[in-house]
Amino acid sequence: MKKLPSNRVVIFSTTSLVRNVLFSAHFTASSTPATFTDSEISDAEDWDASCVFQDKDLLRKSPNSGTGLYVLDLIDRGSLESNPTLYNKLLRKCIQLGKLKEGRIVHAHFLSSQFRGNLIVQNTILNMYSKCGCLDDARKLFEQMPTKDMVTWTALITGYSQNDRAEDALVLFPQMLRLGLEPNQFTFSSLLKASGLGPSDKHGRQIHSFCLKDGYDSDVYVGSALVDMYARCGHMDEAQSVFDGLVSKNEVSWNALIAGHARKSEAEHALLLFWKMQREEYKPTHFTYSSVFSACASTGALEQGKWVHAHMIKSGGKLIAFVGNTLLDMYAKSGSIEDAKKVFDRLVKRDVVSWNSMLTGCAQHGLGKETIRLFEEMLRIQIEPNEITFLCVLTACSHAGLLDEGKHYFDWMKKYNIEPDVSHYVTIVDLLGRAGLFDQAEKFIKEMPIKPTAAVWGALLGACRMHKNMELGTYAAERVFELDPQDSGPHVLLSNIYASAGRWSDVAKVRKMMKESGVKKEPACSWVEIENAVHMFVANDDAHPQREEICRMWEKISEKIKKIGYIPDTSHVLLFVDQQEREVKLQYHSEKLALAFALLNTPPGSTIRIKKNIRVCGDCHSAIKFVSKVVGREIIVRDTNRFHHFHNGSCSCGDYW
């Protein structure tokens, strides 16, 4: 007799008893559920023919009318005896493959069986609904169950937690305790995950105390969940303390801590943990790499990001799902849009997040027409855009002055049943304002279906600063002061408008208003990364050890660019001083000092990358254009709004910024 593989069992036609015993024994003992092959179920009516069941076909559909699943048809025809183990195998397969429709069929069949009161199977059904995201069905079943155990409660808590319904998960905990049930490590882990999604750490700390009381704090899964909870709540000291106290750690523990630092834009901490993790012989996972790339993106740490990318390739990692997306985002936010494009082209699979990341990168780098081309390609291959997609496209149109295109795509949002939110309205106001269409911008604001926010009026104020529209700028600033009195940005913009018009008494009034209201202007600073070290500068910086060489270098460069047309724009000096002193103050803005330092400490011909915490000023923008021509180098400046690529005397923004 031919020997069959271990995951098959033959059901002979000799007697129903033999068939049932063999089938039941296989389901109980085998580590792999049984299913059927195409050829072996071709004649569903021939019940006397031999049948070979294989794992891959356990959820084989009925060949004719019936329950919908062939296994259940066999039970109904009396050719197979059902048992709770069989139902559990079918349900687990539905969970594994995400087959909700088939799971419902098994559930309905189970309810008509003699085992409908079996708690183990009921728990599996509840788990199936939870894992498939059908929380209402899971809750309905939960309420109908006459008997519940710890597994029942944990399954529902986990379902709510994994589907971001933290409040629903947490409210079950005290109910469960009142019934005298003792939570286990899986219960605590899910409750802590839910706690990390909430607005505060109140629930998390309470659950932590229960973990300590019940002795679960040393469990690696509960400990990892505690680290994650504190990290998500922004309490990195507590997260580190729990992490250090873990007797045994795993990759999840490390990932939770690294991700916490990444969310707080603490790239240096995240990278140090990444290196330490490997020294202690823990292997980075896709979650590890994704968090580190996010950390590097937040600070524009391109060289560290490249190193981690190289490490991932060496370790055999692939550009799949979220890892590829975060890598793409890291390159784009670190100023290397070309590397971002390469990553995008090599992604194993592109989802809407991949496209949005690429669109965002192009928009931030001033590539308006490229953004539109990618968007049209995305639609052509039938990737459904979402609200973020349209925000990326509208931002690109605003930054590139593509007025008609911006209006067109804003109207297109209705075509995709996407309701614009405040960020979309802000972008359209910015688009109209940058184009100098103030009448249209005001009309648009008045006709908005939502109440204008400080951000909406702020966009109009920024455009007024750009076009020196003092009257409307004052009105927009007053609206911002009413809605967000503590934001220093609008005060500074209004002060700039007055200063550029020489209205120094009004400048003084704005400054007095800021002082009386306790509004503090964020000090401008620029930084440049050289050989994995970050060098930061503020205006008139005299603390850097190379300050004398930096000043001499800028004086030398300043003389050269003046010879080819650079004229200092003293309207950007917000002090009432004479013209000569105004010119002197212009020369020591933080981005100019960072540029001089980079010229001193980087090889000729290499790209210079500078980051700034506020918008680059008009005079520095003009000066850096001339510098790029004089030194023959590309200079990339990232400010709060966008990237400026300076090359051979011009900027990628086309001076439309």
Disulfide bonds with the S-S distance in Angstrom:
none
